[in-house]
Amino acid sequence: QQPVQSPQAVILREGEDAVINCSSSKALYSVHWYRQKHGEAPVFLMILLKGGEQKGHEKISASFNEKKQQSSLYLTASQLSYSGTYFCGTDKKGYSTLTFGKGTMLLVSP
Amino acid sequence: EAQVTQNPRYLITVTGKKLTVTCSQNMNHEYMSWYRQDPGLGLRQIYYSMNVEVTDKGDVPEGYKVSRKEKRNFPLILESPSPNQTSLYFCASSPRTSGGGSYNEQFFGPGTRLTVL
């Protein structure tokens, strides 16, 4: 079952902040976040592991509530380059068997 | 350069004509996966492999086969393609964590756009 992402789409002006949420009904080992620009492959942003460990880019921040099986990605002081579709992927087995959400489209305008 | 390559990048074929999409990675990764991406549905995992000769079904395996005879290669086989398999396909790889699982980022190939007429 795919995790549920919200919102489905966000439009921002440069410099504004956004939060993208990801919710699963299953217990998770980890949550992955990726960004995809049109016509390109998804690019890794961050992994949040059960137990609190995180791996990812320094300028990206995210949280993982293990009890609620929810994760949020925080985009602060957005730049034009942040535009794209953001996907969360949930890993229930610990073997990178990711189930991705349907995506959140983010558009940052000047 | 560390990368995942896929071939072909674009393919138009007809219903029932067997095809193979190749995937190769040069990072010595243990884990490899195939995904399909359709508008409004996100990425859905077709098959994954944890190592040579070890493969398992993902969320949408019907109509697909895979094999993992070498660590670097993970081809996707469509024995009898149908129009509902028209999609954008991504191969991905990731390294194994010391504990045995994979809590690492997935590296995606550039994608293969398949059209089945």
Interface residues (C-beta under 8 A of the other chain):
Chain A: Q2 Y29 S30 H32 Y34 E40 A41 P42 V43 F44 I47 L49 E53 K55 F87 G89 D91 K93 G94 Y95 S96 T97 L98 T99 F100 G101 K102 G103
Chain B: Y31 S33 Y35 G40 L41 G42 L43 R44 Q45 Y48 M50 D56 G58 D59 F90 S94 G101 S102 Y103 N104 E105 Q106 F107 F108 G109 P110 G111
